[in-house]
Amino acid sequence: MEKVVELFLRYVKYDTQSNENATTYPSTKGQLVFAHDLAKELIKIGLKDVEVDENGYVMATLPSNTSKKVPTVGFIAHMDTSPDMSGKNVNPKIIENYDGNDIILNSEKNIILSPSDFPELKSYIGHTIIATDGTTLLGADDKAGIAEIITACEYLINHPEIEHGTIRICFTPDEEIGRGVDKFDVKKFNADVAYTVDGGAAGGIEYENFNAAAAVVTVNGLNVHPGSAKGKMRNSITIAMEYAGKLPKDEVPEKTEGYQGYYHLNNIEGSVEKTVLHYILRDFDENCLEDRKSTMLEIAEQLNALYGQNTILVEIKDQYYNMKKIIEKNMRIVDIACEAIRSIGLTPKITPIRGGTDGARLSYMGLPTPNIFTGGHNSHGKYEYVTVYEMKKAVETIIKIAELWAKI
């Protein structure tokens, strides 16, 4: 089990930050470098059918060691790190026997990982924590998942007394920019069920996620010299502000949690002549998401009646859907994960994902894929950390899931 830490510390040194503005697939060369090195590692530990395809997907097989016909199970993690913060020159800081106090990540820049900001840290007193040096993200999202899957596969290879069916693994590119399964070949992967290993605290299982849509609101104005603007100017910026102000003020990310959905204005650019608002809409309930879309269109109609037709144009596109609709048709996938977690001494924690997941899209592509924990926390930023205990528990969970599927 110590292998998982060794692998993780090596993997975070790869710069695999994805780039949403790139037109290549994968979006960055660093992911391809990592992919090919992972393939060499998989061959070395004894996996079969190892390949890196032209799009950077790494696939491999751990053959069945049981004579019974049992489902093929897949484990999936992504290679890229978030564009939100640099993943170059990651310098992990290892805190052994954490004492519950502030962790100084970077004394020069006064960057502190504090339980006053992140109270859950108190749960890990006495544990070993791997954090950042305050200048980059860590990359536990999702290199912890990769390290855990590989460690589990090697453990199964070295312990043939543990019966398991065929196991397929895949490491994907560009998950962080929403392209993680754009070119995923479900038929070639050839698994009956799968799990993404891309969650958070120990015991976590997720099989519900937001339904998601993106909205672009274009506000067209009329610009004339401000000295003679009375009765003539239509300032698209102020009309855009009026539009934004009509949306429910408490239904935003910073004021919602659990199963509450939201409208999120995540970008705005404009001038008197033209302003463009970029929104994302999220809700667990499909009908509620449709209501959000209708609200945005209705507000546009109200303001167009006031300022003139085509002053405001709203374009809305669906992005992904709640995988619960697929998973609940075969809850055995979740039940086995829960049983695996209980068997290693943890309590399963089923929570909704307040975001998207490759598993959601894969589920609608015909591969039911809930998500399980990695032990990572505070993804996408300088306060990211992972606990060694939880990483080891994730390895144990993967092994036990493989074992349980061979017993059905």
ZAPA-63577 format. One record per residue (C-alpha): x, y, z negated. Coordinates in steps of 0.05 Angstrom, whole numbers, padded with zeros to 5 digits, always signed. Example, Ala and Ser with C-alpha at 12.3 -4.5 7.8 and 13.67 -1.06 7.14 Angstrom:
2
+00246-00090-00156
+00273-00021-00143
END
This chain:
408
+00000+00000+00000
+00059+00047-00008
+00066+00044+00068
+00007+00091+00077
+00044+00148+00043
+00107+00135+00084
+00068+00136+00149
+00028+00198+00130
+00089+00239+00112
+00120+00220+00179
+00058+00234+00220
+00046+00305+00193
+00112+00325+00222
+00083+00319+00292
+00055+00384+00319
-00012+00362+00348
-00054+00425+00342
-00107+00425+00396
-00123+00486+00439
-00195+00502+00458
-00172+00549+00514
-00132+00495+00550
-00160+00460+00612
-00117+00398+00606
-00138+00333+00571
-00112+00326+00519
-00106+00401+00508
-00034+00400+00482
+00028+00360+00499
+00044+00346+00426
-00016+00300+00422
+00011+00258+00479
+00079+00253+00445
+00045+00229+00382
+00001+00181+00421
+00059+00146+00453
+00097+00141+00388
+00036+00112+00354
+00030+00060+00409
+00102+00038+00397
+00087+00031+00324
+00025-00010+00337
+00064-00058+00381
+00118-00063+00328
+00070-00085+00273
+00039-00138+00318
-00025-00109+00348
-00046-00131+00417
-00073-00096+00480
-00038-00032+00459
-00046+00024+00510
-00046+00099+00518
-00091+00119+00576
-00083+00180+00621
-00126+00222+00574
-00085+00207+00512
-00131+00156+00479
-00093+00102+00440
-00128+00035+00436
-00106-00031+00407
-00133-00098+00382
-00124-00139+00319
-00148-00208+00343
-00197-00248+00302
-00170-00300+00255
-00236-00335+00242
-00269-00390+00282
-00338-00358+00271
-00370-00312+00321
-00375-00245+00285
-00384-00173+00308
-00324-00134+00333
-00311-00075+00288
-00277-00011+00308
-00238+00040+00267
-00227+00109+00297
-00187+00171+00276
-00165+00233+00313
-00094+00256+00327
-00103+00331+00334
-00103+00383+00279
-00147+00445+00276
-00131+00508+00316
-00152+00547+00254
-00081+00545+00226
-00012+00525+00250
+00006+00451+00246
+00078+00463+00266
+00136+00450+00218
+00091+00421+00165
+00130+00415+00100
+00090+00372+00051
+00096+00387-00023
+00089+00326-00068
+00061+00338-00138
+00068+00277-00182
+00027+00268-00245
-00013+00331-00233
-00026+00367-00299
-00090+00405-00281
-00058+00474-00275
-00044+00520-00216
+00000+00490-00162
+00048+00541-00133
+00051+00526-00059
+00093+00585-00040
+00124+00630-00093
+00151+00680-00043
+00082+00693-00014
+00045+00680-00079
+00002+00625-00049
-00029+00583-00104
-00074+00522-00102
-00116+00534-00164
-00171+00495-00199
-00205+00562-00211
-00217+00565-00135
-00222+00490-00124
-00252+00459-00188
-00249+00389-00160
-00174+00390-00172
-00188+00375-00245
-00213+00307-00223
-00142+00289-00203
-00104+00302-00267
-00050+00248-00272
-00052+00234-00197
-00001+00246-00143
-00024+00301-00096
+00006+00318-00028
-00005+00391-00010
+00024+00443+00038
+00079+00494+00028
+00028+00549+00040
+00049+00566+00110
+00013+00513+00151
-00044+00464+00144
-00026+00394+00121
-00058+00351+00175
-00092+00301+00129
-00150+00315+00176
-00140+00266+00207
-00070+00238+00202
-00090+00209+00135
-00142+00168+00173
-00091+00144+00223
-00041+00124+00169
-00096+00087+00132
-00121+00048+00192
-00050+00027+00212
-00033+00007+00140
-00097-00034+00135
-00083-00070+00201
-00011-00086+00180
-00037-00112+00113
-00086-00158+00148
-00031-00184+00195
+00013-00199+00135
-00045-00232+00096
-00077-00282+00144
-00115-00313+00086
-00163-00254+00092
-00212-00274+00146
-00234-00221+00196
-00264-00216+00264
-00235-00178+00323
-00216-00107+00303
-00209-00051+00353
-00175+00014+00336
-00173+00080+00373
-00138+00145+00361
-00170+00203+00398
-00147+00272+00421
-00180+00340+00415
-00233+00323+00362
-00224+00391+00329
-00245+00428+00391
-00306+00385+00405
-00276+00343+00461
-00257+00281+00421
-00300+00232+00458
-00309+00268+00524
-00270+00214+00559
-00278+00157+00508
-00291+00092+00545
-00342+00056+00501
-00344-00004+00547
-00268-00013+00546
-00267-00004+00470
-00315-00062+00467
-00336-00058+00394
-00405-00074+00366
-00400-00023+00310
-00347+00027+00288
-00327+00074+00233
-00291+00140+00239
-00241+00147+00182
-00245+00222+00176
-00281+00240+00112
-00263+00271+00045
-00263+00247-00027
-00261+00174-00047
-00325+00135-00038
-00354+00180+00014
-00398+00153+00070
-00433+00197+00120
-00485+00176+00171
-00524+00241+00178
-00500+00304+00212
-00528+00368+00238
-00566+00374+00303
-00528+00429+00337
-00538+00482+00390
-00499+00542+00414
-00532+00608+00432
-00504+00666+00472
-00543+00731+00464
-00527+00783+00517
-00550+00854+00503
-00550+00902+00562
-00545+00976+00547
-00543+01041+00586
-00483+01086+00575
-00485+01161+00588
-00444+01217+00558
-00463+01223+00484
-00471+01298+00491
-00531+01288+00537
-00553+01219+00514
-00620+01236+00482
-00675+01196+00512
-00627+01162+00561
-00574+01121+00525
-00588+01050+00503
-00530+01030+00458
-00522+00955+00465
-00482+00952+00401
-00537+00981+00357
-00590+00939+00392
-00547+00877+00380
-00543+00897+00306
-00618+00903+00305
-00625+00834+00336
-00578+00803+00285
-00615+00838+00229
-00681+00805+00247
-00654+00735+00236
-00666+00705+00166
-00612+00735+00122
-00606+00676+00075
-00602+00623+00129
-00527+00631+00141
-00469+00584+00124
-00446+00624+00064
-00515+00618+00031
-00535+00546+00048
-00516+00476+00026
-00539+00404+00028
-00594+00394+00079
-00605+00469+00092
-00594+00492+00163
-00569+00559+00187
-00555+00611+00241
-00482+00628+00246
-00457+00690+00283
-00385+00669+00297
-00363+00719+00349
-00384+00788+00374
-00354+00831+00429
-00383+00893+00459
-00388+00965+00481
-00445+01013+00491
-00458+00982+00559
-00457+00909+00540
-00452+00868+00476
-00448+00792+00471
-00465+00754+00407
-00443+00681+00399
-00484+00639+00351
-00484+00567+00330
-00550+00537+00304
-00550+00478+00256
-00604+00436+00224
-00612+00363+00202
-00684+00362+00225
-00693+00363+00300
-00759+00401+00296
-00728+00453+00251
-00672+00464+00302
-00725+00475+00355
-00757+00527+00309
-00691+00563+00304
-00685+00565+00379
-00756+00593+00384
-00741+00646+00332
-00682+00671+00372
-00723+00675+00436
-00781+00709+00401
-00736+00764+00372
-00709+00776+00442
-00780+00784+00468
-00798+00833+00413
-00738+00877+00428
-00746+00872+00503
-00817+00898+00494
-00787+00958+00457
-00725+00971+00500
-00744+00943+00568
-00745+00874+00600
-00677+00840+00608
-00646+00884+00555
-00633+00820+00516
-00620+00753+00548
-00613+00689+00506
-00580+00626+00531
-00584+00564+00486
-00550+00497+00498
-00553+00434+00455
-00485+00409+00431
-00497+00345+00392
-00550+00308+00352
-00560+00276+00284
-00533+00205+00287
-00582+00184+00232
-00633+00168+00286
-00586+00115+00314
-00554+00089+00250
-00619+00079+00212
-00639+00026+00264
-00581-00017+00238
-00567+00003+00166
-00524-00059+00157
-00467-00015+00181
-00475+00031+00122
-00493-00025+00073
-00428-00061+00088
-00388+00002+00077
-00424+00013+00010
-00410-00059-00010
-00337-00051+00009
-00330+00011-00033
-00364-00020-00093
-00319-00081-00088
-00257-00039-00097
-00284-00006-00160
-00313+00059-00131
-00384+00085-00127
-00409+00099-00056
-00427+00171-00045
-00474+00180+00014
-00476+00253+00036
-00496+00290+00099
-00441+00319+00143
-00452+00394+00147
-00420+00394+00215
-00408+00349+00273
-00369+00285+00282
-00343+00242+00339
-00385+00187+00308
-00449+00225+00324
-00433+00229+00397
-00408+00157+00399
-00472+00134+00366
-00512+00165+00423
-00463+00133+00472
-00483+00064+00447
-00431+00054+00391
-00462+00065+00322
-00407+00100+00283
-00415+00127+00212
-00357+00161+00176
-00317+00139+00115
-00270+00176+00069
-00195+00190+00075
-00180+00226+00010
-00168+00293+00046
-00192+00359+00018
-00196+00432+00041
-00185+00416+00115
-00162+00467+00167
-00122+00512+00122
-00062+00524+00076
-00099+00496+00015
-00108+00428+00047
-00086+00369+00004
-00094+00293-00002
-00087+00247-00062
-00046+00184-00057
-00096+00145-00099
-00153+00161-00051
-00111+00144+00010
-00096+00076-00019
-00170+00066-00035
-00186+00083+00038
-00138+00028+00060
-00172-00021+00013
-00240+00000+00040
-00220-00012+00112
-00193-00081+00095
-00255-00099+00056
-00302-00075+00112
-00265-00120+00161
-00271-00178+00113
-00345-00168+00099
-00364-00164+00173
-00331-00233+00181
-00378-00262+00128
-00445-00243+00160
END
